């Protein structure tokens, strides 16, 4: 059995984090930022856009690491 390389594991973790940022920005906001606002019921549109952009970057970098970890 071949050893799993660190790049592969790191890539999987980055992809998971990225997909969470892409698919659940409102839940992440409720956990991390809601307590800082008074009467805020949902995140701003700019927060959602930036969170999804960051998620996309994480998925791309994670995919690159997974591919490089396989070779």
C-alpha positions as CSV (number, residue, x, y, z in Angstrom):
1,X,0.0,0.0,0.0
2,X,1.4,3.4,-1.0
3,X,1.8,6.1,1.6
4,X,-0.6,9.0,1.3
5,X,1.3,12.2,0.8
6,X,0.8,15.3,2.9
7,X,-0.2,17.3,-0.1
8,X,-3.1,15.0,-0.8
9,X,-4.4,15.2,2.8
10,X,-4.0,19.0,2.9
11,X,-5.8,19.3,-0.5
12,X,-8.7,17.3,0.8
13,X,-9.0,19.5,3.9
14,X,-8.7,22.7,1.8
15,X,-11.4,21.4,-0.5
16,X,-13.7,20.6,2.4
17,X,-13.2,24.0,3.9
18,X,-13.7,25.6,0.5
19,X,-17.0,23.8,-0.2
20,X,-18.3,24.8,3.3
21,X,-17.5,28.4,2.5
22,X,-19.1,28.2,-0.9
23,X,-22.3,26.3,0.1
24,X,-23.0,27.6,3.6
25,X,-21.9,31.3,4.0
26,X,-25.1,32.1,6.1
27,X,-24.4,29.3,8.6
28,X,-20.8,30.3,9.0
29,X,-21.9,33.9,9.5
30,X,-24.3,32.8,12.3
31,X,-21.6,30.9,14.0
32,X,-18.8,33.5,13.7
33,X,-20.2,37.0,13.2
34,X,-23.9,37.2,14.3
35,X,-23.0,37.8,18.0
36,X,-21.2,41.0,16.9
37,X,-24.4,42.6,15.5
38,X,-27.5,44.1,17.1
39,X,-30.6,43.0,15.4
40,X,-28.7,41.5,12.4
41,X,-30.7,38.6,11.0
42,X,-28.5,37.8,8.0
43,X,-25.1,38.7,6.6
44,X,-24.6,41.5,4.1
45,X,-24.3,40.7,0.4
46,X,-20.6,41.7,0.4
47,X,-19.9,39.2,3.2
48,X,-21.5,36.4,1.2
49,X,-19.7,37.4,-2.0
50,X,-16.3,37.5,-0.3
51,X,-16.9,34.3,1.6
52,X,-17.9,32.5,-1.6
53,X,-14.8,33.9,-3.4
54,X,-12.6,32.7,-0.7
55,X,-14.3,29.3,-0.8
56,X,-13.6,29.1,-4.5
57,X,-9.9,29.9,-4.0
58,X,-9.7,27.2,-1.3
59,X,-11.3,24.6,-3.6
60,X,-9.0,25.5,-6.5
61,X,-5.9,25.3,-4.3
62,X,-7.1,22.2,-2.6
63,X,-7.7,20.6,-6.0
64,X,-4.2,21.5,-7.1
65,X,-2.7,20.0,-4.0
66,X,-4.8,16.8,-4.4
67,X,-3.6,16.4,-8.0
68,X,0.1,17.1,-7.1
69,X,-0.2,14.7,-4.1
70,X,-1.3,11.9,-6.5
71,X,1.7,12.2,-8.8
